[in-house]
Structure formats: structure tokens, C-alpha cells
Amino acid sequence: MPAELVISLARQSLLTVLYVAGPMLLAGLVTGVLVSLIQATTQVNEQTMAFVPKIVVIFLAALFFGPWMINVMTGFAAELLGNLPNYVR
């Protein structure tokens, strides 16, 4: 297996991971910043106040973006398995 092929597959895999995890990570990041901003202005430093909203928002993002994430992952897997005979030479 040539090195270019391995690098291409690794790059494609990492991009797929970023595409799939990106919406949930971004939603958690925005929620964390907003909660931290609220905690800083109100001076209420409760750990559950920072943790629970992030869990809820990430769960909602997973529900909302779930079908798209599954399509991206199955498309990547189908392309990878469809080109498998070309990879093994």
C-alpha cells in the first residue's frame, strides 16, 4: 500500500471525524461560554449549573444532527468499502 494512499485515507478519516463531532462540540462550546458568562456576571459558581446545560444541549444537538451524522458516516464507510479492492494490490 503506497504511502500517499495511507495519508489520503488518514486525512479523509480525520475530516470525517471532525465533520461528525463538530456540531456537538460547537454546541457544547457555545453553551459553556454562555453559562460561564452568566456565572461570572451573577457570581454564582455552581458546578452543576455549568455541567447540566452542556449535557442537555449536546444531547439536543445529537438528536438534531443525528441523521446528517449517520449519512456522513455511512457515506464514508460505503466509499471506503467500495474502494477496498483498489486499496489491496
N, C-alpha and C positions, 0 to 999 in steps of 0.2 A: 504494500500500500504506500503510495508516494506521500511525501511529507506535505505537499500542497493540499492533498485531499484531506489529510488528518487535520490540518489547520483550518481548512474550509468547514469541515464538519464541526470542529470545536467552536468556531466563530458562530456558525448557524445555531448550534445548541445554546450558546450563551445568549444570543439575541432572543431566541425563543423564550428562555427563562426570564429575561428582562421584560419582554412583552407580556408574559403571563402574570408575573408577580408585580409589575409596575403599577397597575391601577390600585391594588390593595395597599401597596407600600406608600403610594402617594396619598391615598385617603387617610392612612394612619398618620403620616407626617403632618398633613394639614390639620387633622384633628388634634394631634399632640401640641402643635404650635398654638392653636386657638385655646385649648384648655390651659396651657402654660401661661398664655397672655391673661386669661381670666383669673387664674390663680395669682399671678403677680399683681394684678390691679386690686383684687379683693383681699389679698394676703391670707387666703385660705389654702394651706398646704396639706391637703388630704391626699394620700396615695391612691385611694380608690377613685377619687374624682378624676385622676389622670388616666387610670387603667381601664375603667369600665366604658367610658365613651369610645376609646380607641377600639376595644373589642367589638362593640356594637357597630361602629362604622365600618370596620374591616369585614365583619360578617355581612353587612348590607352590601358592601362593595363586591364581595364574593357572590352573593345572590344576583346582583345586578349584572356583573360582568362574567358570570359563570358560563353562560352559553358561548360567549365570544372566546373565553379562555379555552374551553373544550374544543372549539373549532380550530384554534391556533395549534393546540397540542396534537389533535388528530391529523391536521394537515401536515405538520412536521413529521409525525410518525409515518404517515402514508408515503410522503416523499422519501423518507429515509429507507423504508422497507421496499418501496418501488424501485429504488436505485441500488438496492443491495447487490444484485448480480453485477452491476457495473463497478462496485467497490472492490469485489473479490476477484482478483485476476492473478 
